[in-house]
């Protein structure tokens, strides 16, 4: 009798564990710039909020006033970190190939730009489209796109204005996230 109850309890616990590993983890991100930069990130597991980050930054960023040499060193340092991580192999695959398990459920980026000179506004708008296109290509290479991203740029000629809002939702199953983190920790020592 006790053996049967024990077996049923073990099966129940295994099914409960399997169900927990299939739970979706969703990360909601919202970045906005108007007069200040607003960053909002919320993480949910099965619809239950686990972490929330909400911060506003003033327009006067001290880090933007750094010397050119500091910026060059920072960019070189980031390149080195990315190249080192790119070479990490997990089960014969690059670490970046593990990101394909992450689904991008929504990706919207809306920008309003205007400068006092119409020709300059046109050139800057073209540069912004290039940046957004490059970012979309990188996101498409790294993650699995569930839906087509929604990008747009509205121009205001003869008026100085810049506003931008980026909203995205990423999701992954809890079991996949745990497995990938375990593999990364194991491979990096």
N, C-alpha and C positions, 0 to 999 in steps of 0.2 A: 504494500500500500504506500509506504513512504518513498519507495523507489519510483513509483508511478508519479507521485506528486513532485518529486525532485526532477524527474525528466520533463514534466509539463512546465515546471518553473524555469528550467534551463532553456527550453524551447521558447517560452514567453520572453525571457530576457534577451535571447539572441534575436528574436523578431523585433523587439523594442530597440535594440542596438542598431539593427539594420534600418529600421525606420528613421532613427536619429541621423544616421549617415546619409540618408537620402533627403534630409531637410534642406531647403534652399537658403543660401546666404545671399542677401541682396545688399549692395552698397549704393546709396543714393549720393550723388555729388552735385553741388551747385556752386559755380564760381561766377561772380558778377562784379562788374566795374562800372560805376557811374561817377560819383564824387569820391568814393572810397571803394576799396576792394573787400568783397564779402566772400568768405569761404564757408560752406556748409556741407558737412559729410555726416551721413547717418548709416549705420550698419544694423541690419535686421537678420535674425535667424528665425525662420518660420513666422515672419510677421511680428516678432517680438523685438523691440529696440534693444540693442546690446551696447552700442556706442554712438555718441553724438559729438560732433565737433562743430562749433559755430563761432567764427571769429571775424572781426572787421579790422581792416588796416587803413590808416590814414594815407593821404596822397603823398606825404613827405616820407619816402622810404630812404633811410640812411644808407642801406646797402647799394642803392643806385648811384650814390655819390663816390663810390670807391674808385681808386685809380685804375687805369687801363691794365697795368701789370697784375693787379689783384684779380681782375676779371679773366685775364688770360690763364692765370694759375688755376682759377676755379674751373674754367672750361676744360683745361687739360686734366685736372683731377677727376672730373665727371667722366671724361672719355676713358680714362684708365679704369675706373670702377666698372663702367659698362663693358669694356673689352674683357676684363677679368671675369665678370659674371657670364658673359656670352660664352666663354670657353668652358664653363662648368657643365658637365654632362650628367644627366640623370637617366639611367637606363638606356644609355646610348643616344639620348636626345639632348639638345641644347636646352638650357634653362628657359629660354624664351619660347620654345615649343610647348612648354608646360602651360603657358598662358592661353593656348587655344581652348583649354577647358573652361575658361572664363567667357561667359556670354555677355555681349553688350545688348541689353534689351531696348535701350533708348539713348540717343545721342543727338542733342540739339544745341546749336551754337548760333546765336543771333548777334549781329554787330551793327551799330549805327556809327558812321564816321562822316566827318565833314571838316574841311579846312577852308580858310578864307580864299584860297586860290582854287578855282575849279580844276585846272590841269593837275595840280598837286594832289587834289582829292582823288582824281582818276588814277594817278600812278600809285598812290597809297592803297586804294581799293584793289587794284590788281595785285599788289604785293600781299595784301591780306588774303585774297583768294588763293594765292600760291601757298601761303602758310597753312591755310585751312585744308587745302588739297593734300599737302604733304603730311599733315597730321592724320587726315582720314586714311591715307595709304598706310601709315605706320599702325594705326589702330586696326585696320583690316588685316595686316600681316600678323599682328600679335594676338588678337582676340577673335572670337567667333561672333560675327555680326548677325543678330537676330532680325534686325530691321534696318532699313535704309536710313542713314543719318540725315538730319534736317539742318542744313547750313544756309544762312543768308547774310547778305551785307546790304544795308540800306545807306544810300549816300545823301548827304545834305551839302549842296554846293553853296559856297559863299557864306558859310556859317561854321564856326569852330565847335565841333562836338565829337565826343567819343564815348560810346557806351557799348558794353559787351556782356552777354550772359551765356554761360555754357552749363547745360544740365545733362547728366548722364546717369544711367542705371546699369550696374554690373551685377551679374549673379553667377554663382557656382554652388554645387552641392557641397554640403559640409564634409562629407567623406572624401571628396576629391581635394578640397582645400587642405584637410588634415594630412592626407597622403602626400600631396605635393610638398607641404612644409616639412614633413618628416624626411622626404627624399633630399630636399635642399639642405637641411641640417646635417644629414648623414654624409652628403657629398662634400660639404665645405669643412667638415671636421669638427 
